Amino acid sequence: MMPLTSAYKMPLHESHYDSAHSYTLRDPSSLEVLIVGAGLGGLAAAIALARTAHSHRITIIEQASALSEVGAGIQVPPNCSKILIDWGMKEAFEAASVQPRAFILRSYKDGKVLSGYYGITGEEGYAGSEGEYGGPYWHIHRADFHRILVDKARELGVQTCAVKLSSSLVNVTFPPANTRPTAHLANGTTISADLIIGADGLKSRCREILLGRPDPAYNTGDLAYRILVRKEAMEEYERERKEKGLDSPSLEELLKEPAINFWLGPNSHAVCYVLKACALYNIVLLCPDNLPPETNVAPAEPDEIRVLFKNWDTRLQKILDIAVKEQEAYARADGTSQSNDPARLCTLVNSKTTKFQKWRLQNSRELPTWTHPSGGFTLLGDACHATLPYLAQGAAMAIEDAQVLGLLIAKMTRKSQLPDILDMYEQLRKPRTTKVVLASTDQQRVSHMADGPMQQERDRVMREYEARAPGGKAVDPRTGKIVYTRQDGGRGFYNKWADWEFRNFLFAYDGEKEIEKAWERYLLANAAHSNRHAVGARAMSSARI
């Protein structure tokens, strides 16, 4: 793969250069694109391509029999939300999401605050996520995220975008065996395309085809319990506690405003936040893997969770107790609730029995390349850079991939440039996604420290910063008002969201700006390449004379 500063294989010609430093086609053409996988990344790729000026013919194949997503809550950080807003989905996401006001890291023992990142919605003089990074921070149910993308893809591609369900990919053959990359499906169908995008997730068949060997996901040693509980049930408990004067844990602090609460503990941590217009409380418990070797998803006994968290903050234990009682009630229900009812949604993510569900956390190894040498096949999202959930950036990275690939393809002047475009896509995206993957893995180490000297030092450093600059707020001595200050615990700070340098790396990413710089380098390299050819041609002509 050539560096962006070197001459690319295809010199630019048969096009004209305009005053805005972009090339336009004399005879606009389109690509036939096949996207493997109709998850968040695959749908985002379809949207990004459908938004370009070219009339691309887009087909998505999906091995599932229906377009749907399972799971619970998902976080949409500003580096992702600003792309979705640019794609025209702000209203849909705002209607289905909640904005947290803070990230709060707590001690597992008593729930006391260790460190925070505050003012995300812009209150009390803070710049807020939108003011600082150009996009809000959303919490949304994964099924809603997926539904909004499906609706947008259909809106943009009614004439050109088809989704073929129950289509399992077996193999892809490449030139010179075929004139174009060709996908071979389990039902015997073949689909040829100018570009095939593998967006088929962690257990990607496309990744194995690119590598030419099996590449199964590996176990990370952790698993996740994913639980939803009605926030109303927590509020009912709190009202009863107050009315009866019960000597039991108060949930008032956790209920009063939307926030992402983390409890950091030995070998485990818990994450809680609200969803569905604050109707649901999303709970993710990340713990050591105790699943049998060949089982990746299984029911979990309520007592199993109680034992794991018996020495944790009594408020977290109470929330889990409420969730258990709710789950038992759901299991006894007659199944007549509506699909969008909060209670029904809880059963979908937890289980239709009295048990919760637990998912093994798996990952893949970094790839040497994402693109095939033939220049018509590439990977996107978890298929090439699966990310552990500790920084909530997995879906965001896939959306960024789609944006960059779509904008680069929009700059094409002819199909022969596609290999160069895929080279640029990988060179722009791979270093960033690698850093995010490594940082996410490192955050597991920070969050899961066992009790002892390292944990005590972590807590001391975070508490000292919190006391010195609580929430990054300061009092203006002239007015006495609280004003926004930069929230920065310093490079390598344990709370990565309060590490200004790293937070900027995550949230301030501007894919369009990166593309413009890369494209300028590409044009300069091709201009130099063309000049060398012109000089060589004149020299040969002079020699003949």
C-alpha positions in Angstrom: 0.0 0.0 0.0 1.4 3.4 -1.0 1.7 6.2 1.5 -0.6 9.1 0.8 2.3 11.3 0.0 3.6 9.1 -2.8 2.4 8.9 -6.4 -0.8 6.8 -6.7 -1.2 4.2 -9.4 -3.8 6.0 -11.4 -3.0 9.5 -12.7 -6.0 11.8 -12.9 -7.2 12.7 -16.4 -10.5 12.9 -18.4 -11.7 15.3 -15.7 -11.6 19.0 -14.9 -10.4 20.8 -11.8 -12.7 23.4 -10.4 -12.0 26.5 -8.2 -13.2 24.6 -5.0 -10.3 22.1 -5.4 -12.5 19.2 -6.3 -12.8 17.0 -9.3 -16.1 16.5 -11.1 -17.1 14.0 -13.7 -17.8 14.9 -17.3 -19.9 11.8 -17.6 -21.1 10.8 -14.0 -21.1 7.1 -13.5 -22.1 4.9 -10.6 -20.9 1.9 -8.8 -22.6 -1.4 -8.1 -22.0 -1.9 -4.4 -22.7 -5.0 -2.4 -22.8 -4.6 1.4 -22.5 -7.8 3.5 -24.4 -7.3 6.7 -27.4 -5.1 7.6 -26.3 -4.2 11.1 -25.4 -0.6 12.2 -22.2 -0.5 10.1 -23.7 -2.0 7.0 -26.7 0.3 7.1 -24.5 3.3 7.7 -22.4 2.4 4.7 -25.5 2.2 2.5 -26.7 5.7 3.8 -23.3 7.3 3.2 -23.1 6.0 -0.3 -26.7 6.8 -1.1 -26.1 10.4 -0.1 -23.4 11.0 -2.8 -24.1 12.7 -6.1 -23.5 9.4 -7.9 -26.4 7.0 -8.5 -24.8 4.0 -6.9 -26.8 0.7 -7.1 -26.6 -0.6 -3.6 -27.6 -4.1 -2.4 -27.3 -5.3 1.2 -27.3 -9.0 2.0 -28.1 -10.2 5.5 -28.1 -13.7 6.8 -30.8 -13.0 9.4 -34.4 -13.5 8.3 -35.6 -10.0 9.4 -34.1 -6.6 9.8 -33.9 -6.2 13.6 -31.4 -5.8 16.4 -31.2 -7.4 19.8 -29.6 -6.0 22.9 -30.2 -3.1 25.3 -28.8 0.4 25.6 -26.1 1.9 23.3 -24.2 5.1 23.8 -23.9 7.6 20.9 -21.0 9.9 21.6 -20.6 13.3 19.8 -18.1 12.0 17.2 -20.9 9.7 16.0 -24.0 11.9 16.7 -22.7 14.8 14.6 -22.4 12.5 11.6 -26.0 11.2 12.1 -27.2 14.8 12.4 -25.4 15.7 9.1 -27.2 12.7 7.5 -30.6 14.2 8.5 -31.5 12.0 11.5 -31.4 14.5 14.4 -35.1 14.6 14.9 -35.5 10.8 14.9 -32.6 10.3 17.4 -33.7 13.1 19.7 -37.2 11.6 19.9 -35.9 8.1 20.9 -32.9 9.0 23.0 -31.8 10.5 26.4 -28.9 12.9 27.0 -26.9 12.3 30.1 -25.6 15.3 32.1 -22.5 13.6 33.4 -20.2 10.6 33.6 -19.7 9.6 37.2 -17.1 7.0 38.3 -17.8 5.6 41.7 -16.2 3.3 44.2 -17.8 -0.2 44.2 -17.9 -0.3 48.0 -20.0 2.7 48.9 -20.8 4.4 45.6 -18.9 7.6 46.5 -17.7 9.6 43.6 -14.1 9.1 42.5 -14.1 11.2 39.4 -16.6 12.8 36.9 -17.0 14.5 33.6 -19.8 17.1 33.8 -21.9 19.5 31.9 -22.5 17.3 28.9 -25.8 19.0 28.1 -24.3 22.5 28.5 -25.9 23.5 31.9 -24.3 25.7 34.5 -21.9 27.5 32.2 -20.4 24.4 30.6 -19.8 24.4 26.9 -21.5 21.0 26.7 -21.0 18.2 24.2 -22.5 20.2 21.3 -20.6 23.4 22.2 -17.3 21.6 22.6 -17.5 18.9 20.0 -20.4 19.7 17.6 -22.7 16.9 18.6 -24.8 15.8 21.6 -24.2 12.7 23.6 -27.1 10.3 23.3 -28.3 7.1 25.0 -30.6 5.0 22.9 -32.0 1.5 22.8 -30.1 -0.5 20.2 -33.3 -1.5 18.4 -34.2 2.1 18.0 -30.8 3.0 16.6 -31.1 0.2 14.1 -34.7 1.2 13.1 -33.8 4.8 12.5 -30.9 3.7 10.2 -33.2 1.3 8.3 -35.8 4.0 7.8 -33.1 6.4 6.5 -31.6 3.8 4.1 -35.1 3.1 2.7 -35.8 6.8 2.4 -32.6 7.4 0.4 -32.6 4.2 -1.6 -36.2 3.4 -2.5 -35.2 3.0 -6.1 -31.7 1.7 -5.8 -31.2 0.1 -2.4 -32.4 -3.5 -1.9 -32.0 -5.6 1.2 -31.8 -9.3 0.6 -32.6 -11.3 3.8 -31.7 -14.9 4.6 -28.6 -14.5 2.4 -25.6 -16.2 3.9 -22.2 -15.5 2.3 -20.0 -18.5 1.5 -17.2 -17.1 -0.6 -16.0 -14.2 -2.7 -14.0 -14.7 -5.9 -11.8 -11.9 -7.3 -10.2 -10.9 -10.6 -8.8 -12.5 -12.7 -11.2 -15.4 -11.9 -14.0 -12.9 -12.5 -14.0 -9.4 -14.1 -15.3 -8.1 -10.8 -15.5 -9.4 -7.2 -18.3 -11.9 -7.0 -20.1 -13.0 -3.8 -21.3 -16.6 -3.7 -24.3 -17.2 -1.4 -25.3 -20.4 0.4 -28.5 -20.7 -1.8 -26.3 -20.8 -4.9 -26.9 -17.2 -5.9 -23.9 -15.2 -7.1 -23.7 -11.4 -7.0 -21.0 -9.4 -8.8 -20.2 -5.8 -7.9 -17.7 -3.1 -8.4 -17.2 -2.9 -4.7 -18.0 -5.4 -1.9 -18.0 -4.0 1.7 -17.8 -6.6 4.5 -19.7 -5.2 7.4 -20.6 -8.6 8.9 -19.5 -8.0 12.4 -17.1 -9.7 14.8 -17.6 -13.2 13.4 -17.0 -11.9 9.9 -16.9 -14.3 7.0 -15.6 -11.5 4.8 -12.6 -11.1 7.2 -11.8 -14.8 6.8 -12.1 -14.5 3.0 -9.7 -11.6 3.0 -7.2 -13.5 5.1 -7.6 -16.8 3.3 -8.0 -18.7 6.5 -10.4 -19.2 9.5 -10.2 -16.3 11.9 -12.6 -17.1 14.8 -13.2 -14.5 17.5 -11.2 -15.1 20.7 -12.5 -15.0 24.3 -11.4 -11.9 26.3 -12.0 -13.4 29.7 -15.0 -11.2 30.4 -18.7 -11.4 29.9 -21.6 -8.9 30.2 -24.9 -9.2 32.0 -27.4 -6.9 30.2 -30.5 -6.0 32.2 -33.3 -3.5 31.8 -35.6 -2.4 34.6 -38.5 0.1 34.5 -37.4 3.4 36.0 -40.9 3.7 37.4 -40.3 0.6 39.5 -37.3 2.3 41.0 -39.3 5.4 41.7 -42.1 3.4 43.3 -39.5 1.9 45.7 -38.1 5.3 46.5 -41.6 6.7 47.3 -42.4 3.8 49.5 -39.1 4.1 51.3 -39.7 7.7 52.1 -43.4 7.3 53.0 -42.7 4.4 55.4 -39.4 5.7 56.7 -37.7 2.5 55.7 -34.0 2.0 56.7 -33.0 1.0 53.2 -30.7 2.4 50.5 -31.9 5.6 48.8 -31.9 5.8 45.0 -32.7 9.5 44.9 -29.3 10.6 43.7 -29.4 8.0 40.9 -32.9 9.0 39.8 -32.8 12.8 40.0 -31.1 13.4 36.6 -29.8 11.4 33.6 -26.2 10.4 34.1 -23.9 7.5 33.2 -22.9 5.9 36.5 -19.9 3.5 36.7 -19.1 1.4 39.7 -15.4 0.3 39.6 -14.6 -2.9 41.4 -12.3 -5.9 41.6 -12.3 -7.8 38.3 -15.7 -6.2 37.4 -17.6 -3.0 36.9 -21.2 -1.9 36.5 -22.6 0.7 34.1 -26.1 2.2 34.5 -28.0 4.9 32.5 -31.6 5.7 31.5 -33.2 4.9 28.1 -36.6 5.4 26.3 -37.5 8.9 27.5 -36.2 8.0 30.9 -38.6 5.1 31.1 -36.0 2.4 31.4 -32.9 1.9 33.5 -30.1 0.1 31.5 -27.7 -2.0 33.6 -24.6 -3.6 32.2 -22.5 -5.7 34.5 -19.0 -6.7 33.2 -17.5 -9.6 35.0 -15.2 -12.5 34.6 -16.3 -15.1 32.1 -17.9 -18.2 33.7 -19.6 -19.6 30.6 -18.8 -23.1 29.2 -16.3 -23.2 26.4 -18.8 -23.6 23.5 -21.5 -21.3 24.9 -21.5 -17.6 24.1 -25.0 -16.6 25.4 -26.8 -18.2 28.3 -29.5 -17.5 30.9 -28.2 -16.3 34.3 -29.7 -17.1 37.6 -30.7 -14.1 39.7 -28.7 -15.5 42.7 -25.6 -15.7 40.5 -25.7 -11.9 40.1 -26.5 -11.3 43.8 -23.5 -13.3 44.9 -21.2 -11.4 42.4 -22.3 -8.0 43.8 -23.0 -8.8 47.4 -20.2 -6.6 48.7 -21.0 -3.7 46.4 -22.7 -0.3 47.0 -26.1 -1.1 48.6 -27.9 1.1 46.0 -26.6 -1.0 43.2 -27.7 -4.2 45.0 -31.1 -2.6 45.5 -31.5 -1.9 41.8 -30.6 -5.5 41.0 -33.2 -6.7 43.5 -35.8 -4.5 41.9 -34.8 -5.9 38.5 -35.1 -9.5 39.7 -38.6 -8.8 41.1 -39.6 -7.1 37.8 -38.3 -10.0 35.8 -40.3 -12.5 37.8 -43.4 -10.4 37.2 -42.7 -10.3 33.4 -42.3 -14.0 33.3 -45.8 -14.4 34.9 -47.4 -11.9 32.5 -49.8 -13.2 29.8 -47.8 -11.7 26.9 -50.4 -9.2 25.9 -48.2 -6.1 26.4 -47.3 -4.0 23.4 -43.9 -4.4 21.8 -42.9 -0.8 22.6 -44.1 -1.1 26.2 -41.2 -0.7 28.7 -42.1 -3.9 30.5 -42.1 -5.8 27.2 -38.8 -4.3 26.2 -37.3 -5.6 29.4 -38.4 -9.1 28.6 -36.8 -8.9 25.2 -33.3 -8.1 26.5 -33.5 -10.0 29.8 -35.4 -13.2 29.0 -38.9 -14.5 28.7 -38.2 -16.6 31.8 -37.3 -15.6 35.4 -33.6 -15.5 34.3 -31.4 -12.7 32.9 -29.0 -13.2 30.0 -25.3 -13.0 29.8 -23.1 -12.6 26.8 -19.5 -13.6 26.4 -17.2 -10.7 25.3 -15.1 -11.7 22.4 -12.7 -9.9 20.1 -10.5 -10.3 17.0 -6.9 -9.6 16.3 -5.7 -6.6 14.4 -5.5 -7.2 10.6 -2.5 -6.4 8.4 -4.9 -4.8 5.9 -8.6 -4.2 5.4 -8.6 -4.3 1.6 -8.1 -6.9 -1.1 -5.3 -6.3 -3.6 -7.8 -6.4 -6.5 -9.2 -3.1 -5.3 -12.9 -3.9 -5.1 -13.3 -5.4 -1.6 -12.9 -3.9 1.9 -14.0 -4.3 5.4 -15.8 -1.9 7.8 -16.7 -1.8 11.5 -16.4 -4.8 13.8 -15.4 -6.9 10.8 -12.0 -5.3 10.8 -11.6 -3.5 14.2 -13.9 -5.1 16.8 -13.8 -3.0 20.0 -14.5 -4.0 23.6 -17.3 -1.9 25.1 -15.3 -0.1 27.8 -15.2 3.2 26.0 -18.6 2.9 24.2 -17.0 3.6 20.8 -17.7 0.4 18.8 -20.7 1.6 16.9 -19.2 5.1 16.6 -16.2 3.7 14.8 -18.4 1.9 12.3 -20.3 5.1 11.6 -17.1 7.1 11.1 -15.8 4.3 8.7 -19.0 4.7 6.7 -18.8 8.5 6.6 -15.1 8.5 5.4 -15.7 5.7 2.8 -18.8 7.5 1.5 -17.1 10.9 1.2 -14.1 9.5 -0.5 -16.1 7.6 -3.0 -18.1 10.8 -3.7 -14.8 12.3 -4.9 -14.2 9.6 -7.5 -14.1 10.8 -11.1 -14.1 7.3 -12.6 -14.3 3.7 -11.4 -10.6 3.1 -12.1 -9.8 5.2 -9.0 -11.5 2.8 -6.6 -8.3 1.0 -5.6 -6.8 4.4 -4.6 -9.9 5.3 -2.7 -9.9 2.1 -0.7 -6.2 2.6 0.1 -7.0 6.1 1.4 -9.9 4.8 3.4 -7.8 2.3 5.2 -4.9 4.7 5.7 -7.2 7.3 7.2 -9.1 5.0 9.4 -6.8 2.2 10.6 -4.5 4.2 12.9 -7.4 5.8 14.6 -9.4 2.6 15.1 -6.3 0.8 16.4 -5.8 3.4 19.0 -9.4 3.2 20.1 -9.3 -0.6 20.3 -6.2 -0.5 22.5 -7.6 2.3 24.7 -10.8 0.4 25.2 -8.9 -2.7 26.3 -6.8 -0.6 28.6 -9.9 0.9 30.2 -10.8 -2.6 31.3 -7.6 -2.7 33.3 -8.4 0.6 34.9 -12.0 -0.3 35.8 -11.3 -3.8 37.1 -8.4 -3.3 39.5 -8.3 -5.6 42.4 -8.3 -4.1 45.9 -4.7 -3.2 46.8 -2.0 -0.6 46.2 -2.7 0.0 42.5 -6.4 0.5 43.2 -5.7 2.7 46.1 -3.4 4.9 44.0 -6.0 5.1 41.2 -8.7 6.2 43.7 -6.4 8.7 45.4 -5.4 10.4 42.1 -9.0 10.6 40.9 -10.3 11.9 44.2 -7.6 14.5 44.4 -8.4 15.8 41.0 -12.1 15.8 41.8 -11.5 17.8 45.0 -9.2 20.2 43.2 -11.4 20.9 40.2 -14.8 19.3 40.8 -16.4 18.8 37.5 -14.1 21.3 35.8 -16.1 24.2 37.3 -14.7 27.3 38.8 -16.0 30.5 40.4 -15.4 33.8 38.6 -14.0 36.0 41.4 -15.4 39.1 39.7 -19.0 37.9 39.5 -19.2 35.0 41.9 -20.8 32.8 39.2 -19.8 29.3 38.3 -18.1 29.3 34.9 -16.9 26.5 32.6 -13.3 25.5 32.7 -11.5 22.8 30.8 -12.0 19.5 32.4 -8.5 17.9 32.3 -7.0 15.4 34.7 -3.9 15.3 32.5 -2.5 12.9 29.9 -3.1 9.3 30.9 -5.6 10.2 33.6 -7.5 7.2 34.9 -10.9 8.7 33.9 -10.3 8.9 30.1 -13.4 11.2 29.7 -11.6 13.7 32.0 -8.4 13.4 30.1 -8.7 16.5 27.8 -6.2 15.3 25.2 -7.7 11.8 24.9 -11.3 13.1 25.0 -10.5 15.5 22.2 -9.0 12.6 20.2 -12.3 10.6 20.7 -14.9 13.3 20.4 -13.4 16.1 18.2 -12.6 13.8 15.2 -13.5 15.5 11.9 -13.6 12.9 9.1 -14.4 15.5 6.4 -11.4 17.6 7.3 -9.1 14.5 7.3 -10.5 13.5 3.8 -9.8 17.0 2.4 -6.2 16.9 3.6 -5.7 13.4 2.2 -7.4 14.3 -1.1 -5.1 17.3 -1.5 -2.1 15.1 -1.1 -3.6 12.7 -3.6 -4.0 15.4 -6.2 -0.5 16.7 -5.7 1.0 13.2 -6.0 -0.9 12.6 -9.2 0.0 16.0 -10.6 3.7 15.2 -10.0 3.2 11.7 -11.5 1.6 13.3 -14.6 4.4 15.9 -14.9 7.0 13.2 -14.9 5.2 11.4 -17.7 4.9 14.6 -19.7 8.6 15.4 -19.3 9.5 11.9 -20.3 7.3 12.1 -23.4 8.9 15.4 -24.5 12.4 14.0 -24.0 11.6 10.9 -26.1 10.1 13.2 -28.8 13.2 15.4 -28.9 15.5 12.3 -29.1 13.5 11.1 -32.1 13.9 14.5 -33.8 
